[in-house]
Amino acid sequence: MPIPIEQRLAEKGWSSEEINKAASILHGKEDAGQIYFSKQMNPIVYWLTLIISIIANMVVSVVLIPFMLAVQSATTLYSIIALLALSFGFFFNLLLTDIEHVDPRHHVIAGIFIPALAVINIFIVINVTNVLDKMFFGAQFKQNAIIIALVYVIAFIAPYLITRIIDRLHSNQTAQNL
């Protein structure tokens, strides 16, 4: 059986005042036998995650340009866009959900900010693709920009939404079991 920290500190020669102060810092108010850790998210980690997501989003957008120029079939192009967006969506979801202690406000900020930026990037990429298409191929690109943006955003947001729905279902089941 482990020796209580108070006893170990007393054996090391700590005064009772020092022991009480250390115990009040370490132990939570509800359960005096448990050590309390502050559940706070590091803002640097959160913002670095957002910056990494933004950079990855731009990379995915640039990777789409050759596909948009080369693929003539709309179905094939939309499938490629959906796969790339889904891959990036899983990456974004992994980064966001692996940050411990993210409060709901930060989930909303990231859940709105990154997809909005993704839409802007896609429209920029479509415009760049149209310019390159006119320069090199004589305006053969005929895909609908709105459909491309919708396919990208829906596939991008899907992993995040699925994770949030699963989390909500698990929390409801846990509440019902109590």
N, C-alpha and C positions, 0 to 999 in steps of 0.2 A: 504494500500500500504506500502511495507516495506521501512524503512528509509535507505538511502544509507550508506554504511560503513564509508565513509569519514565524513558524518555528525555526525554519532554516535561517531566516534573517536574525532571529534572537541568538542562535548559536554562533553567528558570525560577529556578535557584539553590537548589533544595532540597538538603539534606545527604543522604548515603547512608543515614543512620539514619532520617530522615523518609521517604525514598522506600521503604525496606524496610517500615516500619510501615504506610504507606499501601497498599503492595502486599499485605501480609498481610491487611489489612482487606478490600480489594477482591477479591482472588483466592481462589477456592475451594481446598480442600486437595487434591482429586483432580486437578484440571486447573488448573495455575498460569496458563494463558493465558486463562482465562475469569473474568469478573467474577461474584461470588457475591452473590445477593440473598437475604435471609432470607424464607422463605415462611411468613408468619404472618398469620393472619386478624385483622382488627381486631374486637375483641368488640363495640364500639359498633355497627358496621355489622350484625353478626349479630343483635344484640338489637333494633335498629331494624327490621330486616327482619321479625322475629317480631312486633313490635308492629304494624307495618303489616299483616301478615297477619291478626292478630287483629281489628284494626279493619275490614279488608275483609270478613272472615268475618261479623262482626256486621252490616255493611251488607247483605251478601247475604242473611243470615237475615231481616232486617227487610223487605227487598224481597219476600220470599216470602209475607208475610202477606196482601197483597191477592189474590195468585194463589190461595192456599189458601182464601180466602173466596169468590172468584168462580167458580173452575173446579169444575164438578161431576163431570166425567169423571176417574176415577182415572188412566187412561192418559195423558191430557193433562197432568194435574197432575204425575205422575211424570216425564214428558218435560221439562216446564218446570223442575222441580227438578234433574233430571239436567243440563240445559243450563247452568243457573246454577252448579251445583256444578262442572261440568267447566270452565267459564270461570274460576271462582275457583281451581280446581286448577291450571290452566295459569299463572295469575298467580303463585300460590304457588311452583310449580315454577320459573318464570322467576326469581323473586327468590332462591330458595334455590340454584339451580345457577349463577347469575351471580356469587355471592359467591365470589371466588377463595380457594383454599386452605382450604376447609371440611373439617375432619377428619371421619372417619366417625362419631365420637361426636356431633358437632353435627347431622349428618344424621339420626341416630336420634332425638335429642331433638326436633328439629323435625318429623320424620316421625311421631312418636307424639303429641306435645303438641298440634299444630295440629288433626289429625283428632279427637282426643279433645275438644278445645274445640268443634270443629264439631258433634259429636254433642250436647254439652250445649246449645249454641246452638239447634240444631234442636228439641230437646225443649222448651226455653223458648218458642220461637216457636210450636210446636204448642199449648202450653198457653195462650199469649196468644191465638192464633187461636180456640181453643175458647171462651175467655171472651168475645171479641168476637162470635163466632158466636152464643152464647147471648143476648148483649145485643141484637144487631141483627137476627138472622135466626131465632131460636128453635131453635137447635141443629140446623142442617142439615148441618154438617160431619161427614162419616162416614168420612174416610180413616184408614188404619191408621198410627199414629205410628211404629211400628217399621219398617214398610216405607219410609216417608218418610225416616227416619234412615238406613236401609241404602242407599237409592238415592242420597242426598246424599253419604254417606261414600265409597261405591264410586266414584261419578263424580268426587268431589273427589280421591281418592288415585290414580286411574288415570294421570294424566299423570306424576306423580312415580314411580310404579312402572315405567311404560314407559321413562322416562328412565334409571332405575337398571338395568333389564334391558339396554337398549341399551348403556349404558356398560360393563356387565359383559361383554357379548358382544364389544365392541370391544377390551377389555383382554385377553380370552381369545384373540382373533384375533391381536393384537399379540404376545402371548407365544408363540403357535405359529409366527409368522413369524420369530422370533428364533432 
